[in-house]
Amino acid sequence: MTDSENRTLTPLVDEWEAEFDPTYDDKTSEGGVWYGKTDDEIVLIQIEEFKWDEHEQNHRRLDELEGEDE
């Protein structure tokens, strides 16, 4: 088994599908934030959300490291 077989799929991975999001059905139903959007549009949204989440996590880690140094 290689590392590539053990990797976690994220919206940044080519094999990612919009439906992989566990909230896909709720968000695409009428009144959901993705209602009326194509899966391609949803993937672009998911990528941006994923990047933002990673950015926030990195800042939290930096804040924790700064707190440890004090």
Phi and psi in radians as a Rosetta constraint file:
Dihedral C 1 N 2 CA 2 C 2 CIRCULARHARMONIC -1.804 0.35
Dihedral N 2 CA 2 C 2 N 3 CIRCULARHARMONIC 2.915 0.35
Dihedral C 2 N 3 CA 3 C 3 CIRCULARHARMONIC -1.042 0.35
Dihedral N 3 CA 3 C 3 N 4 CIRCULARHARMONIC -0.616 0.35
Dihedral C 3 N 4 CA 4 C 4 CIRCULARHARMONIC -1.128 0.35
Dihedral N 4 CA 4 C 4 N 5 CIRCULARHARMONIC -0.473 0.35
Dihedral C 4 N 5 CA 5 C 5 CIRCULARHARMONIC -1.354 0.35
Dihedral N 5 CA 5 C 5 N 6 CIRCULARHARMONIC -0.339 0.35
Dihedral C 5 N 6 CA 6 C 6 CIRCULARHARMONIC -1.742 0.35
Dihedral N 6 CA 6 C 6 N 7 CIRCULARHARMONIC 0.001 0.35
Dihedral C 6 N 7 CA 7 C 7 CIRCULARHARMONIC -1.243 0.35
Dihedral N 7 CA 7 C 7 N 8 CIRCULARHARMONIC 2.735 0.35
Dihedral C 7 N 8 CA 8 C 8 CIRCULARHARMONIC -1.586 0.35
Dihedral N 8 CA 8 C 8 N 9 CIRCULARHARMONIC 2.291 0.35
Dihedral C 8 N 9 CA 9 C 9 CIRCULARHARMONIC -1.338 0.35
Dihedral N 9 CA 9 C 9 N 10 CIRCULARHARMONIC 2.343 0.35
Dihedral C 9 N 10 CA 10 C 10 CIRCULARHARMONIC -2.303 0.35
Dihedral N 10 CA 10 C 10 N 11 CIRCULARHARMONIC 2.953 0.35
Dihedral C 10 N 11 CA 11 C 11 CIRCULARHARMONIC -1.023 0.35
Dihedral N 11 CA 11 C 11 N 12 CIRCULARHARMONIC -0.290 0.35
Dihedral C 11 N 12 CA 12 C 12 CIRCULARHARMONIC -1.436 0.35
Dihedral N 12 CA 12 C 12 N 13 CIRCULARHARMONIC -0.169 0.35
Dihedral C 12 N 13 CA 13 C 13 CIRCULARHARMONIC -1.593 0.35
Dihedral N 13 CA 13 C 13 N 14 CIRCULARHARMONIC 2.377 0.35
Dihedral C 13 N 14 CA 14 C 14 CIRCULARHARMONIC -0.987 0.35
Dihedral N 14 CA 14 C 14 N 15 CIRCULARHARMONIC -0.541 0.35
Dihedral C 14 N 15 CA 15 C 15 CIRCULARHARMONIC -1.345 0.35
Dihedral N 15 CA 15 C 15 N 16 CIRCULARHARMONIC -0.117 0.35
Dihedral C 15 N 16 CA 16 C 16 CIRCULARHARMONIC -1.101 0.35
Dihedral N 16 CA 16 C 16 N 17 CIRCULARHARMONIC 2.420 0.35
Dihedral C 16 N 17 CA 17 C 17 CIRCULARHARMONIC -2.110 0.35
Dihedral N 17 CA 17 C 17 N 18 CIRCULARHARMONIC 2.519 0.35
Dihedral C 17 N 18 CA 18 C 18 CIRCULARHARMONIC -0.936 0.35
Dihedral N 18 CA 18 C 18 N 19 CIRCULARHARMONIC -0.623 0.35
Dihedral C 18 N 19 CA 19 C 19 CIRCULARHARMONIC -1.198 0.35
Dihedral N 19 CA 19 C 19 N 20 CIRCULARHARMONIC -0.195 0.35
Dihedral C 19 N 20 CA 20 C 20 CIRCULARHARMONIC -1.180 0.35
Dihedral N 20 CA 20 C 20 N 21 CIRCULARHARMONIC -0.393 0.35
Dihedral C 20 N 21 CA 21 C 21 CIRCULARHARMONIC -1.154 0.35
Dihedral N 21 CA 21 C 21 N 22 CIRCULARHARMONIC 2.202 0.35
Dihedral C 21 N 22 CA 22 C 22 CIRCULARHARMONIC -1.127 0.35
Dihedral N 22 CA 22 C 22 N 23 CIRCULARHARMONIC -0.292 0.35
Dihedral C 22 N 23 CA 23 C 23 CIRCULARHARMONIC -1.737 0.35
Dihedral N 23 CA 23 C 23 N 24 CIRCULARHARMONIC 0.176 0.35
Dihedral C 23 N 24 CA 24 C 24 CIRCULARHARMONIC -0.918 0.35
Dihedral N 24 CA 24 C 24 N 25 CIRCULARHARMONIC -0.880 0.35
Dihedral C 24 N 25 CA 25 C 25 CIRCULARHARMONIC -1.066 0.35
Dihedral N 25 CA 25 C 25 N 26 CIRCULARHARMONIC -0.759 0.35
Dihedral C 25 N 26 CA 26 C 26 CIRCULARHARMONIC -1.152 0.35
Dihedral N 26 CA 26 C 26 N 27 CIRCULARHARMONIC -0.744 0.35
Dihedral C 26 N 27 CA 27 C 27 CIRCULARHARMONIC -1.298 0.35
Dihedral N 27 CA 27 C 27 N 28 CIRCULARHARMONIC -0.413 0.35
Dihedral C 27 N 28 CA 28 C 28 CIRCULARHARMONIC -1.667 0.35
Dihedral N 28 CA 28 C 28 N 29 CIRCULARHARMONIC -0.137 0.35
Dihedral C 28 N 29 CA 29 C 29 CIRCULARHARMONIC -1.296 0.35
Dihedral N 29 CA 29 C 29 N 30 CIRCULARHARMONIC 2.864 0.35
Dihedral C 29 N 30 CA 30 C 30 CIRCULARHARMONIC -0.958 0.35
Dihedral N 30 CA 30 C 30 N 31 CIRCULARHARMONIC 2.240 0.35
Dihedral C 30 N 31 CA 31 C 31 CIRCULARHARMONIC 1.617 0.35
Dihedral N 31 CA 31 C 31 N 32 CIRCULARHARMONIC -0.192 0.35
Dihedral C 31 N 32 CA 32 C 32 CIRCULARHARMONIC -1.333 0.35
Dihedral N 32 CA 32 C 32 N 33 CIRCULARHARMONIC 2.799 0.35
Dihedral C 32 N 33 CA 33 C 33 CIRCULARHARMONIC -1.166 0.35
Dihedral N 33 CA 33 C 33 N 34 CIRCULARHARMONIC -0.343 0.35
Dihedral C 33 N 34 CA 34 C 34 CIRCULARHARMONIC -1.858 0.35
Dihedral N 34 CA 34 C 34 N 35 CIRCULARHARMONIC 0.159 0.35
Dihedral C 34 N 35 CA 35 C 35 CIRCULARHARMONIC -1.017 0.35
Dihedral N 35 CA 35 C 35 N 36 CIRCULARHARMONIC 2.259 0.35
Dihedral C 35 N 36 CA 36 C 36 CIRCULARHARMONIC 1.459 0.35
Dihedral N 36 CA 36 C 36 N 37 CIRCULARHARMONIC -0.023 0.35
Dihedral C 36 N 37 CA 37 C 37 CIRCULARHARMONIC -1.634 0.35
Dihedral N 37 CA 37 C 37 N 38 CIRCULARHARMONIC 2.603 0.35
Dihedral C 37 N 38 CA 38 C 38 CIRCULARHARMONIC -1.338 0.35
Dihedral N 38 CA 38 C 38 N 39 CIRCULARHARMONIC 2.836 0.35
Dihedral C 38 N 39 CA 39 C 39 CIRCULARHARMONIC -1.072 0.35
Dihedral N 39 CA 39 C 39 N 40 CIRCULARHARMONIC -0.594 0.35
Dihedral C 39 N 40 CA 40 C 40 CIRCULARHARMONIC -1.113 0.35
Dihedral N 40 CA 40 C 40 N 41 CIRCULARHARMONIC -0.744 0.35
Dihedral C 40 N 41 CA 41 C 41 CIRCULARHARMONIC -1.132 0.35
Dihedral N 41 CA 41 C 41 N 42 CIRCULARHARMONIC -0.694 0.35
Dihedral C 41 N 42 CA 42 C 42 CIRCULARHARMONIC -1.117 0.35
Dihedral N 42 CA 42 C 42 N 43 CIRCULARHARMONIC -0.742 0.35
Dihedral C 42 N 43 CA 43 C 43 CIRCULARHARMONIC -1.054 0.35
Dihedral N 43 CA 43 C 43 N 44 CIRCULARHARMONIC -0.720 0.35
Dihedral C 43 N 44 CA 44 C 44 CIRCULARHARMONIC -1.068 0.35
Dihedral N 44 CA 44 C 44 N 45 CIRCULARHARMONIC -0.705 0.35
Dihedral C 44 N 45 CA 45 C 45 CIRCULARHARMONIC -1.129 0.35
Dihedral N 45 CA 45 C 45 N 46 CIRCULARHARMONIC -0.769 0.35
Dihedral C 45 N 46 CA 46 C 46 CIRCULARHARMONIC -1.079 0.35
Dihedral N 46 CA 46 C 46 N 47 CIRCULARHARMONIC -0.682 0.35
Dihedral C 46 N 47 CA 47 C 47 CIRCULARHARMONIC -1.080 0.35
Dihedral N 47 CA 47 C 47 N 48 CIRCULARHARMONIC -0.827 0.35
Dihedral C 47 N 48 CA 48 C 48 CIRCULARHARMONIC -1.090 0.35
Dihedral N 48 CA 48 C 48 N 49 CIRCULARHARMONIC -0.729 0.35
Dihedral C 48 N 49 CA 49 C 49 CIRCULARHARMONIC -1.112 0.35
Dihedral N 49 CA 49 C 49 N 50 CIRCULARHARMONIC -0.725 0.35
Dihedral C 49 N 50 CA 50 C 50 CIRCULARHARMONIC -1.118 0.35
Dihedral N 50 CA 50 C 50 N 51 CIRCULARHARMONIC -0.774 0.35
Dihedral C 50 N 51 CA 51 C 51 CIRCULARHARMONIC -1.079 0.35
Dihedral N 51 CA 51 C 51 N 52 CIRCULARHARMONIC -0.723 0.35
Dihedral C 51 N 52 CA 52 C 52 CIRCULARHARMONIC -1.137 0.35
Dihedral N 52 CA 52 C 52 N 53 CIRCULARHARMONIC -0.752 0.35
Dihedral C 52 N 53 CA 53 C 53 CIRCULARHARMONIC -1.064 0.35
Dihedral N 53 CA 53 C 53 N 54 CIRCULARHARMONIC -0.760 0.35
Dihedral C 53 N 54 CA 54 C 54 CIRCULARHARMONIC -1.076 0.35
Dihedral N 54 CA 54 C 54 N 55 CIRCULARHARMONIC -0.740 0.35
Dihedral C 54 N 55 CA 55 C 55 CIRCULARHARMONIC -1.038 0.35
Dihedral N 55 CA 55 C 55 N 56 CIRCULARHARMONIC -0.811 0.35
Dihedral C 55 N 56 CA 56 C 56 CIRCULARHARMONIC -1.121 0.35
Dihedral N 56 CA 56 C 56 N 57 CIRCULARHARMONIC -0.726 0.35
Dihedral C 56 N 57 CA 57 C 57 CIRCULARHARMONIC -1.088 0.35
Dihedral N 57 CA 57 C 57 N 58 CIRCULARHARMONIC -0.731 0.35
Dihedral C 57 N 58 CA 58 C 58 CIRCULARHARMONIC -1.074 0.35
Dihedral N 58 CA 58 C 58 N 59 CIRCULARHARMONIC -0.723 0.35
Dihedral C 58 N 59 CA 59 C 59 CIRCULARHARMONIC -1.179 0.35
Dihedral N 59 CA 59 C 59 N 60 CIRCULARHARMONIC -0.662 0.35
Dihedral C 59 N 60 CA 60 C 60 CIRCULARHARMONIC -1.091 0.35
Dihedral N 60 CA 60 C 60 N 61 CIRCULARHARMONIC -0.742 0.35
Dihedral C 60 N 61 CA 61 C 61 CIRCULARHARMONIC -1.092 0.35
Dihedral N 61 CA 61 C 61 N 62 CIRCULARHARMONIC -0.746 0.35
Dihedral C 61 N 62 CA 62 C 62 CIRCULARHARMONIC -1.089 0.35
Dihedral N 62 CA 62 C 62 N 63 CIRCULARHARMONIC -0.724 0.35
Dihedral C 62 N 63 CA 63 C 63 CIRCULARHARMONIC -1.094 0.35
Dihedral N 63 CA 63 C 63 N 64 CIRCULARHARMONIC -0.702 0.35
Dihedral C 63 N 64 CA 64 C 64 CIRCULARHARMONIC -1.133 0.35
Dihedral N 64 CA 64 C 64 N 65 CIRCULARHARMONIC -0.738 0.35
Dihedral C 64 N 65 CA 65 C 65 CIRCULARHARMONIC -1.116 0.35
Dihedral N 65 CA 65 C 65 N 66 CIRCULARHARMONIC -0.720 0.35
Dihedral C 65 N 66 CA 66 C 66 CIRCULARHARMONIC -1.101 0.35
Dihedral N 66 CA 66 C 66 N 67 CIRCULARHARMONIC -0.659 0.35
Dihedral C 66 N 67 CA 67 C 67 CIRCULARHARMONIC -1.157 0.35
Dihedral N 67 CA 67 C 67 N 68 CIRCULARHARMONIC -0.581 0.35
Dihedral C 67 N 68 CA 68 C 68 CIRCULARHARMONIC -1.232 0.35
Dihedral N 68 CA 68 C 68 N 69 CIRCULARHARMONIC -0.531 0.35
Dihedral C 68 N 69 CA 69 C 69 CIRCULARHARMONIC -1.309 0.35
Dihedral N 69 CA 69 C 69 N 70 CIRCULARHARMONIC -0.368 0.35
